């Protein structure tokens, strides 16, 4: 990159903060975030959604809660089965 940025290294998903009613803690966590050097961002967002759905104890979902994840992006996603073209044939566990 031509930019001198302090980026996080590439990653699939990093848990930052469990669900909380503490607005100040939430704002503080958001303000500490840095952009990352991820190359394939569409899948990074989908992986984060998957982790949020299955990692109940880390996220802090209540057992009786309905779960809603809202993703807003202007990034286009790959087409279905693109992974097979790349040789990725083992589905996510």
Protein Blocks (a to p, Z undefined) as FASTA:
>chain_A
ZZdcddddddfbdcfbdcdfblklmmmmmmmpccdfbfblmlmmmmmmmmmmmmmmlnop
afklccddddddfbdcddehklmmnopabdcZZ
